[in-house]
Amino acid sequence: MIKIKYENVVKQFPGSDHLAVDNLNMEVHEGEICILVGPSGCGKTTSMKMTNRIFEHTSGHIYIDGVDNRDINPIELRLGIGYVIQEIGLFPHMTIADNVATVLVEKKWPKNKIHQRVEEMLNLVGLDPEIYSKRRPSGLSGGQRQRVGVARALASDPPVMLMDEPFGAVDPITRARLQNEFLRLQEQMKKTIIFVTHDIDEAIKMGDRIAVMRYGQLVQYATPDDLLSMPANDFVSSLVGGNRSIKRLNLIKVEDIDLYRPPEVAEGDSKTKVVEAVAGDKLGVALVVDDRGKLVGTVTNTDLKRKGEYVKDIYAPAHDLVGPKSTLRDTLSIMLGYGEGYALAVDQEGKPRGAVSVDDIFSAVKDNE
Amino acid sequence: MNRRNLIWIIVSFLLSVATIFYFVNYPGGKMAARLLNFETITKAYQQHILMVFVASAAAIIVSVSLGILITRPFFSKWASIVDNIVNIAQTIPSLAILALFFTYLGRGFSTAIFALWLYALLPILRNTSAGIQNISPGIIESARGMGMSNLHILTRIELPLALPVIMGGIRTSVVITVGAAALASFIGAGGLGDLIVTGLSVSRNTLVVAGGILSALLAIFLDQVLDLIEDSLRIR
């Protein structure tokens, strides 16, 4: 079903002689992430911001659920659309809880319901309300602020969300984690999302459909797969880059491939047991799990040289694990970063799911082509 | 709590008390003693503080409203004009302002209040508009994008965020007004300036020194109290 429709939309800013958005025609399907991507000044952010009338379009129509957005009072329109912008725009004078509650307060929810909802939202994005709700944005890391921004936009459960580089200002590892968490949420929420980015890798990873824009015009509107295999023109192919098979790694997630499972040992097991396990494994590694089944570390031949009677004395703590939503590209870069021939995957509870080796990545790309 | 502020507040208060006691006990002559007694000094303080308070309060009300008004999009054209007018008012020496209004409004308390009020406007107006304009546009845009009305953007976002800056303007303004109010004695409005003006006209140095020290200490005291308030409003 079509949720948002752009029909001959034109935007010319006052005093400017060129069109910021030049005759945009596009349909966004319900429950999909539509990515607007392109170089700066291509009109992607302007297109997004016309959707909730932060900018008013010069001509044309934008329909949401078949209703022209000019026929809706702008305040009402915006209250029904989640909004996350670049640098997040958290209110520095308000606590995290008050930030998340913003739209709920505007919608005049009763106090106790707001409180409950805020806690729910903070838990949803992985921030403990006990610790964070009374803090101010300055007391949070960049990644945590982005989470708050997402929680704030989701608080009133709007069916549509507009996101302008929501994961922009963080380091690549945090960004990958935020992206994965967001995709996991989206799987349950099924929001209709318009997502602006200039990062084609992010577009391929996050998008159900990608709209490539240039000079205010829509150049190509396609699924990530089609965009990679059938770029409409030279501009699109240069945007997606020469090494398309590497980009394709962004399309495949760890959960999509079969994983090899190395042997597991418990922290309390004896060293003799783990020597056998490591010797019998093709990657030469044994996974160490705690009493709740969570992956805490690994034992390889190097670790076996350490002194100690039990596994807990010798294992190396686990680092940089990949989750089910991690892409093979993230996985590969973790492998390269640590110089290992494999990366370990865990599920959402942190229980081991297996190991992804370089061979797995090769064969996954081959199958996908 | 800022220790430095607290120390200055206590020191300036104690020094004022000590100064009053010293000059009441050693007025330096019978003529000076007529003014240097607890009753007269208390009255001078009352007049001085009342002048500063009324002029500042009126300036805060007018300047903050004007500052809010000129930062609204539809008034932005007027911003520089208003700013210029108030800027020019500020360049006129305070004694000249008092003298000008004295000519038209006559002697007395209300003339002094009016002149001091005019003089106190600029720092508050400038800080109000700067405080609002300096808020990152992203913050305002995300508030608007989430469906906040213009009134809520002003009351829930702009004013709270600009408050520390506005408070800074109020502080500057109050300190200026304390100084200018000492001159109000020339047009018969009373205050601590009475000690100085009388002292000068009858050549009694103790009066001049006492008035000078007390009004200086009052300025330091109020400056530090307001600094303390400004500090507590700062967003961390």
Contacts between the chains, C-beta under 8 A, distances in Angstrom:
chain1	res1	chain2	res2	distance
A	49	B	145	7.9
A	52	B	145	6.1
A	54	B	141	6.6
A	54	B	144	6.4
A	54	B	145	5.6
A	75	B	147	5.3
A	75	B	148	7.9
A	75	B	149	5.8
A	76	B	147	7.4
A	77	B	147	7.8
A	78	B	144	7.3
A	78	B	145	6.0
A	78	B	146	6.3
A	78	B	147	3.6
A	79	B	146	7.5
A	79	B	147	3.6
A	80	B	147	7.9
A	81	B	145	8.0
A	83	B	142	6.4
A	83	B	145	3.7
A	83	B	146	5.3
A	84	B	142	7.9
A	85	B	138	6.1
A	85	B	141	6.2
A	85	B	142	5.2
A	85	B	145	6.7
A	86	B	138	6.8
A	87	B	136	7.7
A	87	B	138	5.1
A	88	B	138	7.8
A	88	B	142	7.4
A	89	B	136	7.6
A	89	B	138	4.3
A	89	B	139	5.0
A	89	B	141	6.4
A	89	B	142	3.0
A	89	B	143	7.5
A	90	B	139	7.8
A	90	B	142	7.9
A	91	B	139	6.3
A	91	B	143	7.3
A	91	B	157	6.2
A	91	B	161	7.8
A	92	B	139	7.5
A	92	B	161	7.0
A	92	B	235	5.3
A	93	B	160	4.8
A	93	B	161	5.5
A	93	B	235	4.8
A	102	B	143	7.5
A	102	B	146	5.6
A	102	B	148	7.4
A	103	B	146	5.2
A	103	B	147	6.3
A	106	B	146	7.1
A	106	B	147	5.4
A	106	B	148	5.9
A	106	B	149	7.8
A	106	B	152	6.9
A	136	B	235	7.3
A	136	B	236	6.8
A	138	B	235	7.7
A	138	B	236	6.1
A	152	B	146	7.5
A	153	B	146	7.7
A	162	B	145	7.4
